[in-house]
Amino acid sequence: MEGRPVSSGISFADGFAAALAQTLGAQAVTGDPEFGALEGEIGILWLREEGE
């Protein structure tokens, strides 16, 4: 993701959160399916809804 344009169809806010996670070497913690486009680019800790 760093230093190259990415056209993944995610919102600006999600892109900012993903870039911050990458910069800090952290995982993004989310249940937002838009982050699926970034799997392999950043670490993602998926939240599940109750009952799943």
Backbone as a printed PyTorch tensor [residue, N CA C, xyz], in Angstrom:
tensor([[[  0.8150,  -1.1800,   0.0000],
         [  0.0000,   0.0000,   0.0000],
         [  0.8640,   1.2510,   0.0000]],

        [[  1.9910,   1.2050,   0.6590],
         [  2.8140,   2.3940,   0.8170],
         [  3.4520,   2.8110,  -0.5020]],

        [[  3.3260,   4.0740,  -0.8450],
         [  4.0130,   4.6280,  -1.9950],
         [  3.4040,   4.3190,  -3.3380]],

        [[  2.2310,   3.7230,  -3.3560],
         [  1.5890,   3.4530,  -4.6340],
         [  0.0910,   3.6640,  -4.4870]],

        [[ -0.5290,   4.1380,  -5.5390],
         [ -1.9790,   4.3410,  -5.4750],
         [ -2.7030,   3.0040,  -5.4220]],

        [[ -3.7620,   2.9700,  -4.6460],
         [ -4.5530,   1.7530,  -4.5130],
         [ -5.9930,   2.0870,  -4.8600]],

        [[ -6.5540,   1.3340,  -5.7640],
         [ -7.9550,   1.5090,  -6.1160],
         [ -8.7000,   0.2800,  -5.6270]],

        [[ -9.1070,   0.3140,  -4.3640],
         [ -9.7470,  -0.8640,  -3.7880],
         [-11.2160,  -0.6400,  -3.4850]],

        [[-11.7160,   0.5470,  -3.7400],
         [-13.1190,   0.8010,  -3.4990],
         [-13.4800,   1.0070,  -2.0430]],

        [[-12.5190,   1.3780,  -1.2090],
         [-12.8310,   1.6310,   0.1970],
         [-13.0150,   3.1250,   0.4140]],

        [[-13.6970,   3.4560,   1.4910],
         [-13.9580,   4.8640,   1.8020],
         [-12.6760,   5.5560,   2.2560]],

        [[-12.6920,   6.8770,   2.2250],
         [-11.5410,   7.6640,   2.6570],
         [-11.1930,   7.3560,   4.1110]],

        [[-12.2010,   7.2980,   4.9730],
         [-11.9580,   7.0370,   6.3960],
         [-11.3510,   5.6470,   6.6070]],

        [[-11.8530,   4.6450,   5.8860],
         [-11.2920,   3.3010,   6.0010],
         [ -9.8550,   3.2780,   5.4850]],

        [[ -9.5950,   4.0000,   4.4180],
         [ -8.2370,   4.0880,   3.8840],
         [ -7.2910,   4.7390,   4.8700]],

        [[ -7.7720,   5.7660,   5.5450],
         [ -6.9530,   6.4370,   6.5590],
         [ -6.6430,   5.4820,   7.7070]],

        [[ -7.6580,   4.7480,   8.1700],
         [ -7.4600,   3.7920,   9.2610],
         [ -6.4890,   2.6880,   8.8380]],

        [[ -6.6000,   2.2120,   7.6060],
         [ -5.7060,   1.1680,   7.1080],
         [ -4.2710,   1.6860,   7.0030]],

        [[ -4.1060,   2.8970,   6.5060],
         [ -2.7650,   3.4810,   6.3920],
         [ -2.1440,   3.6840,   7.7730]],

        [[ -2.9390,   4.0990,   8.7350],
         [ -2.4370,   4.2840,  10.0920],
         [ -2.0090,   2.9500,  10.6970]],

        [[ -2.8280,   1.9230,  10.5160],
         [ -2.4740,   0.5930,  11.0190],
         [ -1.1740,   0.1110,  10.3910]],

        [[ -1.0270,   0.3200,   9.0970],
         [  0.1910,  -0.1040,   8.4100],
         [  1.4020,   0.6750,   8.9170]],

        [[  1.2580,   1.9770,   9.0690],
         [  2.3620,   2.8240,   9.5360],
         [  2.8140,   2.4240,  10.9340]],

        [[  1.8590,   2.0980,  11.7920],
         [  2.1770,   1.7410,  13.1750],
         [  2.5270,   0.2620,  13.3430]],

        [[  2.4180,  -0.5120,  12.2730],
         [  2.6670,  -1.9420,  12.3710],
         [  1.6140,  -2.6370,  13.2020]],

        [[  0.4010,  -2.1030,  13.1720],
         [ -0.7010,  -2.6220,  13.9720],
         [ -1.7130,  -3.3350,  13.0780]],

        [[ -2.6870,  -3.9670,  13.6970],
         [ -3.7960,  -4.5640,  12.9680],
         [ -4.9770,  -3.6060,  12.9730]],

        [[ -5.7370,  -3.6120,  11.9050],
         [ -7.0130,  -2.9070,  11.8840],
         [ -8.0350,  -3.8470,  12.5170]],

        [[ -8.8120,  -3.3460,  13.4560],
         [ -9.8490,  -4.1360,  14.1130],
         [-11.1810,  -3.6490,  13.5770]],

        [[-11.8890,  -4.5150,  12.8610],
         [-13.0800,  -4.0690,  12.1620],
         [-14.0310,  -5.2220,  11.8730]],

        [[-15.2420,  -4.8720,  11.6050],
         [-16.2320,  -5.8060,  11.0940],
         [-16.7100,  -5.3510,   9.7220]],

        [[-16.1040,  -4.2930,   9.2010],
         [-16.5020,  -3.6890,   7.9350],
         [-15.9890,  -4.5250,   6.7580]],

        [[-16.8950,  -5.0620,   5.9440],
         [-16.4680,  -5.9080,   4.8360],
         [-15.6000,  -5.2000,   3.7950]],

        [[-15.6150,  -3.8560,   3.7580],
         [-14.7550,  -3.1320,   2.8130],
         [-13.2810,  -3.4610,   3.0370]],

        [[-12.9030,  -3.8140,   4.2620],
         [-11.5070,  -4.1150,   4.5600],
         [-11.0510,  -5.4270,   3.9160]],

        [[-11.9820,  -6.2400,   3.4520],
         [-11.6200,  -7.4780,   2.7670],
         [-10.7320,  -7.2260,   1.5640]],

        [[-10.8930,  -6.0650,   0.9360],
         [-10.0640,  -5.7020,  -0.2200],
         [ -8.6080,  -5.4890,   0.1760]],

        [[ -8.3410,  -5.3230,   1.4680],
         [ -6.9840,  -5.0330,   1.9330],
         [ -6.3010,  -6.2270,   2.5830]],

        [[ -6.9760,  -7.3750,   2.6270],
         [ -6.3520,  -8.5590,   3.2140],
         [ -5.0700,  -8.8650,   2.4450]],

        [[ -4.0260,  -9.1300,   3.1730],
         [ -2.7230,  -9.3670,   2.5610],
         [ -1.8700,  -8.1040,   2.4990]],

        [[ -2.5210,  -6.9470,   2.5690],
         [ -1.8050,  -5.6630,   2.5720],
         [ -1.5500,  -5.1790,   3.9980]],

        [[ -2.5410,  -5.3970,   4.8650],
         [ -2.4300,  -5.0170,   6.2800],
         [ -2.9620,  -6.1660,   7.1230]],

        [[ -2.6190,  -6.1610,   8.3960],
         [ -3.1950,  -7.1260,   9.3180],
         [ -4.6010,  -6.6910,   9.6940]],

        [[ -5.5180,  -7.6280,   9.6930],
         [ -6.9130,  -7.3220,  10.0280],
         [ -7.3870,  -8.3060,  11.0850]],

        [[ -7.9200,  -7.7860,  12.1690],
         [ -8.5720,  -8.6000,  13.1890],
         [-10.0720,  -8.3970,  12.9940]],

        [[-10.7330,  -9.4410,  12.5270],
         [-12.1500,  -9.3410,  12.1940],
         [-13.0280,  -9.4800,  13.4290]],

        [[-13.9710,  -8.5590,  13.5820],
         [-14.9990,  -8.6400,  14.6170],
         [-16.1810,  -9.4000,  14.0460]],

        [[-16.8050, -10.1850,  14.8780],
         [-17.9920, -10.9210,  14.4640],
         [-19.1870, -10.4030,  15.2440]],

        [[-20.3490, -10.5120,  14.6320],
         [-21.5740, -10.1490,  15.3400],
         [-21.9200, -11.2790,  16.3050]],

        [[-22.6550, -10.9380,  17.3640],
         [-23.0880, -11.9670,  18.3080],
         [-23.8660, -13.0410,  17.5820]],

        [[-23.6440, -14.2790,  17.9890],
         [-24.3480, -15.3760,  17.3710],
         [-23.6200, -15.9970,  16.1950]],

        [[-22.5240, -15.4030,  15.7460],
         [-21.7750, -15.9760,  14.6300],
         [-20.7450, -16.9420,  15.1270]]])
